[in-house]
Amino acid sequence: MRRRQPKQLLLAFFGEHVVDAPVGPIRASTLIGVLEGAGVAAPATRATLDRLVHSGMLARSRSGREILFSLTEHGTAVLREATHRVRGPRPFDPQGTGWTLVTFSIPENQRMLRHRLRSTLTWEGFAPIRDGLWLAPGEVDLAGSLGPLRQDLSSHAVVAFHARELPGFAIGESVRAAWDIEAIRREHLAFIEVWDDPAAASLAPSALTVRTMLVADWLKLLRADPRLPREFMDEQWPATRSAEVYRRMHEQLAQESAAEFTAQVTRGGARPRFMSR
């Protein structure tokens, strides 16, 4: 089975089922059950939940003997921002033309903030092209992307520009230095290999777990692909096929996984017992 990080699975679960749904806190036993179906042991899930609480993405509460987790305001904002691309019609097309440049300065004693900023930039398709300078294709909505971080960033911590290529200064060399295009292709092909297989719907005992695995793999692929202009790709570039495979499998799993999720959030404190498949 393809190894998936518990953090990515948990973010996929909350982003897919919780961020826009009128549900209350989710029982730890439900989350453990979903991830166990994806091959993640319970201690690893608990440790990852602790880290997500520490980072401000999740809040922990208790109801009797049951531990519950819910999205914080920060966690909701982060996942809702990601949702636009996760569910968008053209997730691998550049946003507009030209290039977006970013430079930032964050003190050494704010390493967590620096990590969060770099993670956000990477999600938006940025890559460092030299010390302190990051590049992304198109016109990135940086104000929207950095919204969840704004209260922690000083007023001049981030400086951004929209630019275009000048004659005599071809950007192709910088693009190929910043991004490994063949590695991006391999990420697409790996996604297609797993999810275009008719047996993919049976990768786990429950549709809810399989859907969580699918979205986690989709998030990984979206993070790997910066949406470069097509001029840097060949005619066999697999992004369109990846999107088709994702949507087909997502639709196939939607009804059964939604029913399982509803059964879990309305059930009492018992450990999850997923439908047999």
Contacts in CASP RR format, 6 or more apart in sequence:
PFRMAT RR
TARGET T0000
AUTHOR 0000-0000-0000
METHOD contacts of the structure
MODEL  1
MRRRQPKQLLLAFFGEHVVDAPVGPIRASTLIGVLEGAGVAAPATRATLD
RLVHSGMLARSRSGREILFSLTEHGTAVLREATHRVRGPRPFDPQGTGWT
LVTFSIPENQRMLRHRLRSTLTWEGFAPIRDGLWLAPGEVDLAGSLGPLR
QDLSSHAVVAFHARELPGFAIGESVRAAWDIEAIRREHLAFIEVWDDPAA
ASLAPSALTVRTMLVADWLKLLRADPRLPREFMDEQWPATRSAEVYRRMH
EQLAQESAAEFTAQVTRGGARPRFMSR
1 38 0 8 1.000
1 39 0 8 1.000
1 203 0 8 1.000
2 194 0 8 1.000
2 217 0 8 1.000
4 38 0 8 1.000
4 39 0 8 1.000
4 40 0 8 1.000
4 213 0 8 1.000
4 216 0 8 1.000
4 217 0 8 1.000
5 216 0 8 1.000
6 35 0 8 1.000
6 40 0 8 1.000
6 44 0 8 1.000
6 45 0 8 1.000
6 47 0 8 1.000
6 48 0 8 1.000
7 48 0 8 1.000
7 51 0 8 1.000
7 52 0 8 1.000
8 216 0 8 1.000
8 219 0 8 1.000
8 220 0 8 1.000
9 34 0 8 1.000
9 35 0 8 1.000
9 38 0 8 1.000
9 40 0 8 1.000
9 212 0 8 1.000
9 213 0 8 1.000
9 216 0 8 1.000
10 31 0 8 1.000
10 35 0 8 1.000
10 45 0 8 1.000
10 48 0 8 1.000
10 49 0 8 1.000
10 52 0 8 1.000
11 57 0 8 1.000
11 79 0 8 1.000
11 216 0 8 1.000
11 219 0 8 1.000
12 212 0 8 1.000
12 213 0 8 1.000
12 215 0 8 1.000
12 216 0 8 1.000
12 218 0 8 1.000
12 219 0 8 1.000
13 31 0 8 1.000
13 34 0 8 1.000
13 212 0 8 1.000
13 215 0 8 1.000
14 26 0 8 1.000
14 58 0 8 1.000
14 71 0 8 1.000
14 79 0 8 1.000
15 79 0 8 1.000
15 82 0 8 1.000
15 83 0 8 1.000
15 86 0 8 1.000
15 215 0 8 1.000
16 211 0 8 1.000
16 212 0 8 1.000
16 215 0 8 1.000
17 23 0 8 1.000
17 261 0 8 1.000
18 26 0 8 1.000
18 70 0 8 1.000
18 71 0 8 1.000
19 71 0 8 1.000
19 76 0 8 1.000
19 79 0 8 1.000
19 80 0 8 1.000
19 83 0 8 1.000
20 80 0 8 1.000
20 83 0 8 1.000
23 265 0 8 1.000
24 70 0 8 1.000
24 265 0 8 1.000
25 59 0 8 1.000
25 61 0 8 1.000
25 63 0 8 1.000
25 68 0 8 1.000
25 69 0 8 1.000
25 70 0 8 1.000
26 68 0 8 1.000
26 69 0 8 1.000
26 70 0 8 1.000
26 265 0 8 1.000
27 66 0 8 1.000
27 67 0 8 1.000
27 68 0 8 1.000
27 264 0 8 1.000
27 269 0 8 1.000
28 46 0 8 1.000
28 49 0 8 1.000
28 66 0 8 1.000
28 67 0 8 1.000
28 68 0 8 1.000
28 69 0 8 1.000
29 66 0 8 1.000
29 269 0 8 1.000
29 270 0 8 1.000
29 271 0 8 1.000
29 272 0 8 1.000
30 264 0 8 1.000
30 265 0 8 1.000
30 272 0 8 1.000
31 45 0 8 1.000
31 49 0 8 1.000
31 69 0 8 1.000
32 42 0 8 1.000
32 45 0 8 1.000
32 46 0 8 1.000
32 272 0 8 1.000
33 42 0 8 1.000
33 209 0 8 1.000
33 271 0 8 1.000
33 272 0 8 1.000
33 274 0 8 1.000
34 206 0 8 1.000
34 208 0 8 1.000
34 209 0 8 1.000
34 212 0 8 1.000
34 272 0 8 1.000
35 44 0 8 1.000
35 45 0 8 1.000
35 209 0 8 1.000
35 212 0 8 1.000
36 42 0 8 1.000
36 45 0 8 1.000
37 204 0 8 1.000
37 205 0 8 1.000
37 206 0 8 1.000
37 209 0 8 1.000
38 204 0 8 1.000
38 209 0 8 1.000
38 212 0 8 1.000
38 213 0 8 1.000
38 216 0 8 1.000
49 58 0 8 1.000
49 60 0 8 1.000
49 69 0 8 1.000
52 58 0 8 1.000
52 69 0 8 1.000
53 59 0 8 1.000
53 60 0 8 1.000
53 69 0 8 1.000
55 112 0 8 1.000
56 72 0 8 1.000
56 74 0 8 1.000
56 75 0 8 1.000
57 71 0 8 1.000
57 72 0 8 1.000
57 74 0 8 1.000
57 75 0 8 1.000
57 78 0 8 1.000
58 69 0 8 1.000
58 70 0 8 1.000
58 71 0 8 1.000
58 72 0 8 1.000
58 75 0 8 1.000
59 69 0 8 1.000
59 70 0 8 1.000
59 71 0 8 1.000
59 72 0 8 1.000
60 67 0 8 1.000
60 68 0 8 1.000
60 69 0 8 1.000
61 67 0 8 1.000
61 68 0 8 1.000
61 69 0 8 1.000
61 70 0 8 1.000
62 68 0 8 1.000
66 269 0 8 1.000
71 79 0 8 1.000
74 148 0 8 1.000
75 148 0 8 1.000
77 147 0 8 1.000
77 148 0 8 1.000
78 148 0 8 1.000
81 144 0 8 1.000
81 145 0 8 1.000
81 147 0 8 1.000
81 148 0 8 1.000
82 123 0 8 1.000
82 219 0 8 1.000
85 91 0 8 1.000
85 222 0 8 1.000
86 215 0 8 1.000
86 218 0 8 1.000
86 219 0 8 1.000
86 222 0 8 1.000
90 243 0 8 1.000
91 222 0 8 1.000
91 227 0 8 1.000
91 243 0 8 1.000
92 225 0 8 1.000
92 227 0 8 1.000
92 239 0 8 1.000
92 240 0 8 1.000
92 242 0 8 1.000
92 243 0 8 1.000
93 227 0 8 1.000
94 137 0 8 1.000
94 138 0 8 1.000
94 227 0 8 1.000
94 228 0 8 1.000
94 229 0 8 1.000
95 137 0 8 1.000
95 138 0 8 1.000
95 139 0 8 1.000
95 140 0 8 1.000
95 141 0 8 1.000
95 227 0 8 1.000
96 138 0 8 1.000
96 139 0 8 1.000
97 138 0 8 1.000
97 139 0 8 1.000
97 164 0 8 1.000
98 137 0 8 1.000
98 138 0 8 1.000
98 139 0 8 1.000
98 162 0 8 1.000
98 163 0 8 1.000
98 164 0 8 1.000
98 165 0 8 1.000
99 135 0 8 1.000
99 136 0 8 1.000
99 137 0 8 1.000
99 138 0 8 1.000
99 162 0 8 1.000
99 163 0 8 1.000
99 164 0 8 1.000
99 165 0 8 1.000
99 171 0 8 1.000
100 126 0 8 1.000
100 135 0 8 1.000
100 136 0 8 1.000
100 137 0 8 1.000
100 138 0 8 1.000
100 139 0 8 1.000
100 140 0 8 1.000
100 142 0 8 1.000
100 160 0 8 1.000
100 161 0 8 1.000
100 162 0 8 1.000
100 163 0 8 1.000
101 133 0 8 1.000
101 134 0 8 1.000
101 135 0 8 1.000
101 160 0 8 1.000
101 161 0 8 1.000
101 162 0 8 1.000
101 163 0 8 1.000
102 121 0 8 1.000
102 126 0 8 1.000
102 133 0 8 1.000
102 134 0 8 1.000
102 135 0 8 1.000
102 136 0 8 1.000
102 142 0 8 1.000
102 158 0 8 1.000
102 159 0 8 1.000
102 160 0 8 1.000
102 161 0 8 1.000
103 132 0 8 1.000
103 133 0 8 1.000
103 134 0 8 1.000
103 158 0 8 1.000
103 159 0 8 1.000
103 160 0 8 1.000
104 117 0 8 1.000
104 132 0 8 1.000
104 134 0 8 1.000
104 157 0 8 1.000
104 158 0 8 1.000
104 159 0 8 1.000
105 156 0 8 1.000
105 157 0 8 1.000
106 113 0 8 1.000
106 114 0 8 1.000
106 117 0 8 1.000
106 153 0 8 1.000
106 157 0 8 1.000
110 152 0 8 1.000
113 149 0 8 1.000
113 152 0 8 1.000
113 153 0 8 1.000
116 149 0 8 1.000
117 146 0 8 1.000
117 149 0 8 1.000
117 153 0 8 1.000
117 158 0 8 1.000
120 145 0 8 1.000
120 146 0 8 1.000
120 148 0 8 1.000
120 149 0 8 1.000
121 134 0 8 1.000
121 136 0 8 1.000
122 223 0 8 1.000
123 145 0 8 1.000
123 222 0 8 1.000
123 223 0 8 1.000
124 136 0 8 1.000
124 140 0 8 1.000
124 142 0 8 1.000
124 145 0 8 1.000
125 136 0 8 1.000
125 137 0 8 1.000
125 140 0 8 1.000
125 226 0 8 1.000
125 227 0 8 1.000
126 134 0 8 1.000
126 135 0 8 1.000
126 136 0 8 1.000
126 140 0 8 1.000
126 226 0 8 1.000
127 134 0 8 1.000
127 135 0 8 1.000
127 136 0 8 1.000
127 178 0 8 1.000
127 179 0 8 1.000
127 226 0 8 1.000
128 134 0 8 1.000
128 135 0 8 1.000
128 178 0 8 1.000
129 135 0 8 1.000
129 174 0 8 1.000
129 177 0 8 1.000
129 178 0 8 1.000
135 174 0 8 1.000
135 175 0 8 1.000
135 178 0 8 1.000
136 226 0 8 1.000
137 226 0 8 1.000
137 227 0 8 1.000
137 228 0 8 1.000
137 229 0 8 1.000
138 162 0 8 1.000
138 227 0 8 1.000
139 162 0 8 1.000
142 158 0 8 1.000
142 160 0 8 1.000
146 153 0 8 1.000
146 158 0 8 1.000
165 171 0 8 1.000
172 232 0 8 1.000
175 228 0 8 1.000
175 232 0 8 1.000
176 232 0 8 1.000
179 226 0 8 1.000
179 228 0 8 1.000
181 228 0 8 1.000
181 232 0 8 1.000
181 233 0 8 1.000
183 224 0 8 1.000
184 224 0 8 1.000
184 225 0 8 1.000
184 226 0 8 1.000
185 237 0 8 1.000
185 238 0 8 1.000
187 220 0 8 1.000
187 221 0 8 1.000
187 224 0 8 1.000
187 225 0 8 1.000
188 221 0 8 1.000
188 225 0 8 1.000
188 237 0 8 1.000
188 238 0 8 1.000
188 239 0 8 1.000
188 241 0 8 1.000
188 242 0 8 1.000
189 238 0 8 1.000
191 217 0 8 1.000
191 218 0 8 1.000
191 220 0 8 1.000
191 221 0 8 1.000
191 242 0 8 1.000
191 245 0 8 1.000
191 246 0 8 1.000
192 238 0 8 1.000
192 241 0 8 1.000
192 242 0 8 1.000
192 245 0 8 1.000
194 200 0 8 1.000
194 203 0 8 1.000
194 217 0 8 1.000
195 214 0 8 1.000
195 217 0 8 1.000
195 245 0 8 1.000
195 246 0 8 1.000
195 249 0 8 1.000
196 241 0 8 1.000
196 245 0 8 1.000
200 210 0 8 1.000
200 214 0 8 1.000
200 249 0 8 1.000
201 207 0 8 1.000
201 210 0 8 1.000
201 249 0 8 1.000
201 252 0 8 1.000
201 253 0 8 1.000
201 277 0 8 1.000
202 210 0 8 1.000
202 277 0 8 1.000
203 210 0 8 1.000
203 213 0 8 1.000
204 210 0 8 1.000
204 213 0 8 1.000
205 274 0 8 1.000
205 276 0 8 1.000
205 277 0 8 1.000
206 257 0 8 1.000
206 260 0 8 1.000
206 274 0 8 1.000
206 275 0 8 1.000
206 277 0 8 1.000
207 253 0 8 1.000
207 256 0 8 1.000
207 257 0 8 1.000
207 260 0 8 1.000
207 275 0 8 1.000
207 277 0 8 1.000
208 257 0 8 1.000
208 260 0 8 1.000
208 261 0 8 1.000
208 264 0 8 1.000
208 274 0 8 1.000
209 274 0 8 1.000
210 253 0 8 1.000
210 257 0 8 1.000
211 250 0 8 1.000
211 253 0 8 1.000
211 254 0 8 1.000
211 257 0 8 1.000
214 246 0 8 1.000
214 249 0 8 1.000
214 250 0 8 1.000
214 253 0 8 1.000
215 250 0 8 1.000
218 246 0 8 1.000
221 242 0 8 1.000
225 239 0 8 1.000
230 237 0 8 1.000
233 239 0 8 1.000
256 275 0 8 1.000
260 274 0 8 1.000
260 275 0 8 1.000
264 272 0 8 1.000
END
